[in-house]
Amino acid sequence: MEIAPGIRRVGSGMVNVYLVEEAGEVAIIDAGMPGSWGELPSELAAMGRSLDDVRCVLLTHGHPDHIGFAERARTERHLPVWVHEADAALARGEVPNPAQGTGPSRPIPMLRFLWYGLRRGGLRRPVVREVSTYGDGATLDAPGSPRVILTPGHTPGSAVLVSEARDAAFVGDAFCTLAVTTGLRGPQLAPFTADAAQALDSLTRLNVLTTRWALPGHGQPWDGGMEAAVDAVRESARS
C-alpha cells in the first residue's frame, strides 16, 4: 500500500512494515512477523524495486513483532540490521522482554492478533544474532536519512525515526493507532508497554515535529499533526 511518494506499507495495519525509497535504494523500517518476508517482493515491485535494492533494516525497537524477518534479511541478503543501543540485547534475545503484561484486552481482538501471528510464524520469539546500533539524535546513513528520537517507555530503546525527506515520522510503538489487544482505534499507548509513565513522558519529545505523516507499528497512518496525536494519546491514557 502506498502511503506517500517513496513510502509503502507491507501489511493491512495489524502489524506494519514500511519501505522507504530514495534514489533507487530502499530501507525497511521494522520487520514485522517472520512471515511478513513473503509480502516484500510484491510491495517492492509496486515501487519499481526488488530485494536487490534494499540496503538495510531499521528497527524502532526490539519487540518480536518488529524484528520478525530481520535475521533472515541479515543472513540471506547480508543486510545490516540497526536498532537503538538500549534495545540491542533485547533484539539479540539476551534479556527478557520488558513488557509488563498486555494492558487492557478483549477476547476477540486478542484472538485475532494471536491468529495473525500464528499464520505468520510469530508465536516463537525471533532474534537477530548480530545488530548494528544507533544512538539518540543520530542521522542514519540510509534511504530517507532518518533521524533518531529516543522515546523510552515501550521498551528502553524505543525510538522514532524521522525522515524529513519523506515528511514522515515512523513512530514504532511510541504510540499506536490500533490496539491489537482491544481493537480500539486512534492514537494511544501501545499494548505491551514496559513503563507507561515513561512512555507518556517521552512523547513530549515529539511535539516539535511538523512532518505530515506519523506512521505507527500498529494501525493506520495519522496525518492530523503530531501535537494532536500526542494530546490524543494522553487523553486516552486518562480514560
Backbone hydrogen bonds, N-H to C=O, Kabsch-Sander energy under -0.5 kcal/mol:
donor,donor_aa,acceptor,acceptor_aa,energy
3,I,7,I,-2.3
4,A,7,I,-1.3
7,I,4,A,-2.6
8,R,19,L,-2.0
9,R,1,M,-3.1
10,V,17,V,-3.6
11,G,9,R,-0.5
16,N,217,G,-2.9
17,V,10,V,-1.7
18,Y,29,I,-2.2
19,L,8,R,-2.9
20,V,27,A,-2.7
21,E,6,G,-2.6
21,E,19,L,-0.5
22,E,25,E,-2.7
25,E,22,E,-2.0
26,V,53,D,-2.3
27,A,20,V,-2.5
28,I,56,C,-2.4
29,I,18,Y,-3.0
29,I,27,A,-0.6
30,D,28,I,-0.7
30,D,58,L,-2.8
31,A,66,H,-3.9
35,G,120,R,-2.9
36,S,33,M,-1.8
37,W,34,P,-1.4
38,G,35,G,-1.1
39,E,36,S,-1.6
40,L,36,S,-0.5
40,L,37,W,-1.4
43,E,39,E,-1.2
44,L,40,L,-2.9
45,A,41,P,-2.6
46,A,42,S,-1.7
47,M,43,E,-0.8
47,M,44,L,-0.9
48,G,45,A,-1.8
49,R,44,L,-3.1
53,D,50,S,-1.9
54,V,51,L,-1.2
55,R,26,V,-3.1
56,C,26,V,-0.8
57,V,80,P,-2.4
58,L,28,I,-3.4
59,L,57,V,-0.5
59,L,82,W,-3.1
66,H,63,H,-2.1
67,I,63,H,-1.0
68,G,32,G,-2.2
69,F,31,A,-1.6
70,A,67,I,-1.4
71,E,67,I,-0.6
73,A,69,F,-2.3
74,R,70,A,-2.2
75,T,71,E,-2.6
76,E,72,R,-2.8
77,R,72,R,-0.7
77,R,73,A,-1.1
78,H,74,R,-0.6
79,L,73,A,-1.6
82,W,57,V,-2.9
82,W,80,P,-0.5
83,V,132,S,-1.9
85,E,134,Y,-2.1
87,D,84,H,-2.2
88,A,85,E,-0.8
91,A,87,D,-2.6
92,R,88,A,-1.9
93,G,90,L,-1.2
94,E,89,A,-2.7
95,V,89,A,-0.7
100,Q,193,T,-0.9
101,G,99,A,-1.1
106,R,181,T,-3.1
110,M,106,R,-2.2
111,L,107,P,-2.6
112,R,108,I,-2.4
113,F,109,P,-2.3
114,L,110,M,-2.4
115,W,111,L,-2.6
116,Y,112,R,-2.3
117,G,113,F,-2.4
118,L,114,L,-2.6
119,R,115,W,-2.3
120,R,116,Y,-0.8
120,R,117,G,-0.7
121,G,118,L,-1.1
122,G,117,G,-3.5
128,V,91,A,-2.2
129,R,127,V,-0.5
132,S,81,V,-3.2
134,Y,83,V,-1.5
137,G,148,V,-1.8
138,A,135,G,-1.8
140,L,138,A,-0.6
140,L,146,P,-3.0
142,A,140,L,-1.9
145,S,142,A,-2.8
147,R,162,V,-2.8
148,V,138,A,-2.9
149,I,160,V,-2.4
151,T,158,S,-3.0
153,G,155,T,-1.7
154,H,151,T,-0.6
158,S,155,T,-1.3
159,A,60,T,-2.2
160,V,149,I,-2.8
161,L,170,F,-2.2
162,V,147,R,-2.9
162,V,160,V,-0.6
163,S,161,L,-0.6
163,S,168,A,-3.1
164,E,162,V,-0.7
165,A,144,G,-0.6
166,R,163,S,-0.7
167,D,164,E,-0.9
168,A,163,S,-2.2
169,A,213,W,-2.8
170,F,161,L,-3.1
170,F,168,A,-0.5
171,V,169,A,-1.0
171,V,215,L,-1.3
172,G,215,L,-0.8
174,A,171,V,-2.8
176,C,188,Q,-2.8
177,T,218,H,-2.5
178,L,218,H,-1.0
179,A,184,L,-2.6
180,V,178,L,-0.9
182,T,179,A,-1.2
183,G,179,A,-3.3
186,G,177,T,-2.1
188,Q,176,C,-1.9
190,A,173,D,-0.6
192,F,102,T,-0.6
193,T,190,A,-0.5
194,A,153,G,-0.6
194,A,154,H,-1.5
195,D,153,G,-2.5
199,A,195,D,-2.4
200,L,196,A,-2.4
201,D,197,A,-2.2
202,S,198,Q,-2.4
203,L,199,A,-0.9
203,L,200,L,-0.6
204,T,201,D,-1.4
205,R,202,S,-1.9
206,L,203,L,-2.0
207,N,203,L,-0.6
207,N,204,T,-0.8
209,L,206,L,-2.1
213,W,167,D,-2.3
214,A,222,W,-2.7
215,L,169,A,-3.1
215,L,213,W,-0.5
217,G,172,G,-3.0
219,G,13,G,-3.4
222,W,214,A,-2.2
225,G,212,R,-0.5
229,A,225,G,-1.9
230,V,226,M,-2.8
231,D,227,E,-2.3
232,A,228,A,-2.2
233,V,229,A,-2.3
234,R,230,V,-2.4
235,E,231,D,-2.4
236,S,232,A,-2.5
237,A,233,V,-2.1
238,R,234,R,-1.2
239,S,235,E,-1.1
239,S,236,S,-0.5
